[in-house]
Amino acid sequence: MGIANQPVSAIVEFALNNGLTFPLLRDTQSVYNQYYIPGGQSPYPRDIIIDRAGIIQYANNEYDGETMQLIVQQLLESGACGGGDINLDGQLDVLDIVMAVQYIIGDLNFSSDEFCAADFDTDGQIDILDIVALVNTIIN
């Protein structure tokens, strides 16, 4: 996600001009000001990539889209749990959601690979939070 203290119109224009598809939030609580370093450089922008296990895989004060795309691609290809592709067809879609619901209501058993993919939030269980995260990922 991105966070900015600019007007909404500037944030929308930036997203459109740069082809951004991830959520962009507007700082309405002056959090930005808490991190401003008077007389020095502000720590913004700060780009951070966090994997599904919550581990920071990349952090940089300068935009490096090529490196960021490479890291995200590597994370997606690593086969780490939580990918959401439950039926292992290489796509996130409604079929994955249906399988997760069937598992939760007890109509379907998962292999270890399917369970790993379905555990979207990597908390060791499959529940409505995994489905919500999967739906949000598909929509976005």
C-alpha positions as CSV (number, residue, x, y, z in Angstrom):
1,M,0.0,0.0,0.0
2,G,1.0,3.6,-0.3
3,I,0.5,6.4,2.1
4,A,0.7,10.1,1.3
5,N,-0.2,13.4,2.9
6,Q,-1.2,15.0,-0.4
7,P,-4.7,15.9,-1.5
8,V,-6.8,13.0,-2.8
9,S,-6.8,14.4,-6.3
10,A,-2.9,14.4,-6.3
11,I,-2.9,10.8,-5.0
12,V,-5.3,9.7,-7.7
13,E,-3.4,11.5,-10.4
14,F,-0.1,9.9,-9.2
15,A,-1.7,6.4,-9.2
16,L,-3.1,6.9,-12.7
17,N,0.1,8.3,-14.1
18,N,2.2,5.5,-12.7
19,G,-0.2,2.6,-13.3
20,L,-0.5,1.7,-9.6
21,T,-3.0,-0.9,-8.7
22,F,-2.3,-1.3,-5.0
23,P,-4.2,0.6,-2.3
24,L,-3.1,4.2,-1.8
25,L,-4.1,5.8,1.5
26,R,-4.3,9.5,2.5
27,D,-2.8,10.4,5.8
28,T,-5.5,12.3,7.7
29,Q,-3.9,12.0,11.1
30,S,-0.6,13.8,10.4
31,V,1.4,10.6,10.9
32,Y,3.7,11.9,8.2
33,N,4.7,14.8,10.4
34,Q,5.7,12.4,13.2
35,Y,8.5,11.0,11.0
36,Y,9.7,14.3,9.4
37,I,13.2,15.1,10.4
38,P,13.6,18.9,10.8
39,G,16.7,20.2,9.1
40,G,17.3,16.9,7.5
41,Q,15.8,14.6,5.0
42,S,12.4,13.2,5.4
43,P,12.3,9.4,5.4
44,Y,9.7,9.5,2.7
45,P,9.1,7.9,0.3
46,R,10.0,4.6,1.8
47,D,9.3,1.5,-0.2
48,I,8.9,-1.7,1.8
49,I,8.0,-5.2,0.6
50,I,6.8,-7.6,3.3
51,D,6.3,-11.2,2.6
52,R,3.3,-13.2,3.8
53,A,5.2,-14.4,6.8
54,G,5.6,-10.7,7.9
55,I,9.3,-10.6,7.1
56,I,10.7,-7.4,5.4
57,Q,12.2,-8.5,2.1
58,Y,13.0,-5.1,0.7
59,A,13.3,-1.5,2.1
60,N,14.5,1.6,0.3
61,N,14.1,5.3,0.4
62,E,14.4,5.6,-3.4
63,Y,12.0,4.2,-5.9
64,D,13.5,1.2,-7.7
65,G,10.6,-0.4,-9.6
66,E,12.7,-2.9,-11.4
67,T,14.1,-4.4,-8.2
68,M,10.8,-4.3,-6.5
69,Q,9.1,-6.1,-9.3
70,L,11.8,-8.7,-9.3
71,I,11.5,-9.3,-5.6
72,V,7.7,-9.6,-5.8
73,Q,8.0,-12.0,-8.7
74,Q,10.5,-14.2,-6.7
75,L,8.2,-14.2,-3.7
76,L,5.2,-15.2,-5.9
77,E,7.2,-18.0,-7.5
78,S,8.7,-19.3,-4.3
79,G,5.6,-21.4,-3.6
80,A,5.4,-20.0,-0.1
81,C,2.2,-20.8,1.8
82,G,-0.7,-18.4,1.6
83,G,-0.6,-17.8,-2.2
84,G,-4.4,-18.4,-2.5
85,D,-4.1,-20.6,-5.6
86,I,-5.9,-23.5,-3.9
87,N,-6.6,-25.6,-7.0
88,L,-3.0,-25.0,-8.2
89,D,-4.1,-23.9,-11.7
90,G,-1.8,-20.8,-11.7
91,Q,-4.7,-18.4,-11.2
92,L,-6.5,-16.7,-8.3
93,D,-10.2,-16.8,-9.1
94,V,-13.6,-17.8,-7.8
95,L,-12.8,-21.5,-8.0
96,D,-10.2,-21.0,-5.2
97,I,-12.8,-19.2,-3.1
98,V,-15.3,-22.0,-3.6
99,M,-12.8,-24.6,-2.6
100,A,-12.0,-22.6,0.6
101,V,-15.6,-22.4,1.5
102,Q,-16.1,-26.1,0.9
103,Y,-13.2,-26.9,3.2
104,I,-14.5,-24.6,5.9
105,I,-18.0,-26.2,5.9
106,G,-16.5,-29.7,5.9
107,D,-17.4,-30.7,2.3
108,L,-13.8,-31.0,1.1
109,N,-10.4,-32.2,2.4
110,F,-7.2,-30.5,1.3
111,S,-3.8,-32.0,0.4
112,S,-0.9,-30.3,2.2
113,D,-0.2,-28.1,-0.8
114,E,-3.9,-27.1,-1.1
115,F,-4.0,-26.3,2.7
116,C,-0.8,-24.3,2.4
117,A,-2.2,-22.2,-0.5
118,A,-5.6,-21.7,1.2
119,D,-4.0,-20.5,4.4
120,F,-3.8,-17.0,2.9
121,D,-2.8,-15.2,6.2
122,T,-0.4,-18.0,7.1
123,D,-1.8,-18.4,10.6
124,G,-2.1,-22.2,10.4
125,Q,-5.8,-22.4,9.9
126,I,-8.3,-21.8,7.1
127,D,-11.2,-19.5,8.0
128,I,-13.2,-16.5,6.8
129,L,-10.2,-14.2,7.1
130,D,-8.4,-16.3,4.5
131,I,-11.4,-16.0,2.2
132,V,-11.7,-12.2,2.7
133,A,-8.0,-11.8,1.9
134,L,-8.3,-14.0,-1.2
135,V,-11.4,-12.0,-2.4
136,N,-9.6,-8.7,-1.9
137,T,-6.6,-9.9,-3.8
138,I,-8.7,-11.1,-6.7
139,I,-10.7,-7.9,-6.8
140,N,-7.6,-5.8,-6.7
